[in-house]
Amino acid sequence: MRNNNSSIQGELKSHAQILLTLVAIAWALEIADIVVFRRALDAYGIRPRTLVGLRGILFAPFLHGGLPHLISNTVPFLVLGWFVMLRETSDFFIVSVVAALISGLGTWLIGAPFSIHIGASGVVFGYLGYLLGRGYFERSFTAIFLSVITGFLYGGILWGVLPTRVGISWEGHLFGFLGGVVAAKLLSQPKSSS
């Protein structure tokens, strides 16, 4: 029993270290962007249909349009990111990469011309899509339970996939969500019929 408890504690510590390290990087970059670079780092975001804008697929999730933007992404990133890790820590990395790539490419393809898209919300919506999709694809009690909890806590943000507010990258949200659903399909472990 003691070995099992220390294993769980080790896993939780690992989850916290991964999530807090990524959040610390985003916060350090945003503070440096405000204080040192005078918002110049935002130029490294996704610029739709430009060759240089492709680099934003890599950088955009770590860049934000100010502290309020970063704060609004930090809590759901931590909560939903941790939910993604609950089955396998490796799922977090796979879902993050798939969501970031699909969110970034989708935004790059259909985003408004001359716009710059930044922020971790595409990845956050990817986590949401993964957690909701996993319950559907996997159909295990645990996956469905986690989908219901996720829907209860964060289902209201689904409106963010629609173009309802100027200055909000609904494209990143929509394609991030779809990326999460794709990751759920790829990673789901359907119940075997016996």
C-alpha positions as CSV (number, residue, x, y, z in Angstrom):
1,M,0.0,0.0,0.0
2,R,2.8,2.4,0.9
3,N,4.5,1.7,-2.5
4,N,1.3,2.5,-4.3
5,N,0.8,5.8,-2.4
6,S,4.4,6.9,-3.1
7,S,3.8,6.0,-6.8
8,I,0.7,8.2,-6.9
9,Q,2.5,11.0,-5.1
10,G,5.4,10.8,-7.5
11,E,2.9,10.9,-10.5
12,L,1.1,13.9,-9.0
13,K,4.4,15.7,-8.4
14,S,5.4,15.0,-12.0
15,H,2.1,16.4,-13.3
16,A,2.6,19.6,-11.2
17,Q,6.2,20.0,-12.4
18,I,5.2,19.7,-16.0
19,L,2.2,22.0,-15.8
20,L,3.9,24.7,-13.6
21,T,7.0,24.7,-15.8
22,L,5.0,25.4,-18.9
23,V,3.0,28.1,-17.1
24,A,6.2,29.6,-15.8
25,I,7.6,29.8,-19.3
26,A,4.5,31.6,-20.6
27,W,4.5,34.0,-17.6
28,A,8.2,34.8,-18.0
29,L,7.8,35.4,-21.7
30,E,4.8,37.7,-21.1
31,I,6.6,39.7,-18.4
32,A,9.7,40.0,-20.6
33,D,7.5,41.0,-23.6
34,I,5.9,43.8,-21.6
35,V,8.9,45.0,-19.7
36,V,11.9,44.4,-22.0
37,F,10.5,43.9,-25.6
38,R,7.6,46.4,-25.4
39,R,5.1,43.9,-26.9
40,A,7.5,43.1,-29.8
41,L,7.3,39.3,-29.2
42,D,3.7,39.3,-30.3
43,A,4.9,39.6,-33.9
44,Y,6.0,35.9,-33.5
45,G,2.4,34.8,-33.5
46,I,0.5,33.2,-36.3
47,R,0.1,35.5,-39.3
48,P,-2.5,33.8,-41.6
49,R,-1.3,32.8,-45.1
50,T,2.2,34.2,-44.8
51,L,5.4,32.1,-44.8
52,V,6.8,33.9,-41.8
53,G,3.4,33.4,-40.0
54,L,4.0,29.6,-39.9
55,R,6.6,30.1,-37.1
56,G,3.6,31.2,-34.9
57,I,2.3,27.7,-34.8
58,L,5.3,27.0,-32.5
59,F,5.4,30.3,-30.6
60,A,1.8,31.4,-30.3
61,P,0.8,29.2,-27.4
62,F,3.4,30.8,-25.2
63,L,2.7,34.4,-26.2
64,H,-0.3,36.5,-24.9
65,G,-1.8,39.9,-25.4
66,G,-1.2,41.1,-21.9
67,L,-1.5,39.8,-18.4
68,P,-5.4,39.6,-18.4
69,H,-5.2,37.4,-21.5
70,L,-2.5,35.2,-19.8
71,I,-4.5,35.0,-16.6
72,S,-7.6,33.9,-18.5
73,N,-5.7,31.0,-20.1
74,T,-3.6,29.9,-17.0
75,V,-6.4,28.4,-14.9
76,P,-8.1,26.3,-17.6
77,F,-4.6,25.3,-18.9
78,L,-3.8,23.9,-15.5
79,V,-7.1,22.3,-14.8
80,L,-7.8,20.8,-18.2
81,G,-4.2,19.9,-18.7
82,W,-4.2,18.0,-15.5
83,F,-7.4,16.2,-16.5
84,V,-5.7,15.1,-19.7
85,M,-2.7,13.7,-17.7
86,L,-4.9,11.6,-15.4
87,R,-4.8,8.5,-17.5
88,E,-1.3,8.8,-18.9
89,T,1.1,11.7,-18.6
90,S,2.2,11.1,-22.2
91,D,-1.3,11.8,-23.3
92,F,-0.8,15.4,-22.3
93,F,2.2,15.9,-24.6
94,I,0.5,14.2,-27.5
95,V,-2.8,16.1,-27.1
96,S,-0.8,19.4,-26.7
97,V,1.2,18.9,-29.9
98,V,-1.8,17.7,-31.9
99,A,-4.0,20.6,-30.6
100,A,-1.3,23.2,-31.2
101,L,-0.6,21.9,-34.7
102,I,-4.2,21.7,-35.9
103,S,-5.2,24.9,-34.1
104,G,-2.2,26.7,-35.6
105,L,-2.6,25.4,-39.2
106,G,-6.3,26.0,-39.2
107,T,-5.8,29.6,-38.0
108,W,-3.1,30.1,-40.5
109,L,-5.4,28.9,-43.3
110,I,-8.6,30.8,-42.5
111,G,-7.6,33.6,-40.1
112,A,-8.3,37.2,-41.2
113,P,-5.5,38.7,-43.4
114,F,-3.1,41.0,-41.6
115,S,-4.0,39.6,-38.2
116,I,-1.7,38.1,-35.6
117,H,-3.0,35.2,-33.4
118,I,-1.4,34.5,-30.0
119,G,-2.3,32.7,-26.8
120,A,-2.7,29.2,-25.3
121,S,-6.4,29.1,-25.8
122,G,-6.1,26.9,-28.9
123,V,-4.4,24.3,-26.8
124,V,-6.9,24.8,-24.0
125,F,-9.7,24.2,-26.4
126,G,-7.8,21.2,-27.6
127,Y,-7.8,19.8,-24.0
128,L,-11.6,20.5,-23.9
129,G,-12.2,18.7,-27.2
130,Y,-10.0,15.8,-26.1
131,L,-11.7,15.3,-22.8
132,L,-15.2,15.5,-24.2
133,G,-14.3,13.4,-27.2
134,R,-12.5,10.7,-25.1
135,G,-15.8,10.0,-23.3
136,Y,-17.5,9.5,-26.6
137,F,-14.8,7.4,-28.3
138,E,-13.7,5.3,-25.3
139,R,-17.1,4.9,-23.6
140,S,-15.5,3.7,-20.3
141,F,-17.0,4.8,-17.0
142,T,-13.9,6.9,-16.2
143,A,-13.7,8.6,-19.5
144,I,-17.4,9.4,-19.5
145,F,-17.3,10.7,-15.9
146,L,-14.3,12.9,-16.7
147,S,-16.2,14.2,-19.8
148,V,-19.2,15.1,-17.7
149,I,-17.0,16.9,-15.1
150,T,-15.2,18.8,-17.9
151,G,-18.5,19.7,-19.6
152,F,-19.9,20.9,-16.3
153,L,-16.8,23.0,-15.4
154,Y,-15.9,24.3,-18.9
155,G,-18.7,23.5,-21.3
156,G,-19.7,27.2,-21.4
157,I,-16.5,28.2,-23.2
158,L,-17.6,26.2,-26.2
159,W,-19.3,29.4,-27.5
160,G,-15.7,30.6,-28.1
161,V,-15.5,28.5,-31.3
162,L,-17.9,30.9,-32.9
163,P,-17.0,34.3,-34.3
164,T,-18.9,36.3,-31.6
165,R,-16.3,38.7,-30.4
166,V,-13.8,41.0,-32.2
167,G,-10.2,40.4,-31.2
168,I,-10.8,36.8,-30.1
169,S,-9.3,34.1,-32.2
170,W,-12.3,31.9,-32.7
171,E,-10.3,30.2,-35.5
172,G,-7.7,29.1,-32.9
173,H,-10.5,27.9,-30.6
174,L,-12.4,26.0,-33.2
175,F,-9.4,24.2,-34.7
176,G,-7.9,23.6,-31.3
177,F,-11.1,21.9,-30.2
178,L,-11.1,19.8,-33.4
179,G,-7.5,18.9,-32.8
180,G,-8.4,17.7,-29.3
181,V,-11.2,15.5,-30.8
182,V,-8.7,14.1,-33.3
183,A,-6.3,13.3,-30.4
184,A,-9.2,11.7,-28.5
185,K,-9.9,9.4,-31.5
186,L,-6.2,8.5,-31.8
187,L,-5.6,7.9,-28.1
188,S,-8.9,6.3,-27.0
189,Q,-8.9,2.8,-25.8
190,P,-12.3,1.4,-26.6
191,K,-13.8,-1.2,-24.3
192,S,-13.2,-4.7,-25.7
193,S,-16.2,-6.8,-26.2
194,S,-15.8,-10.2,-24.6
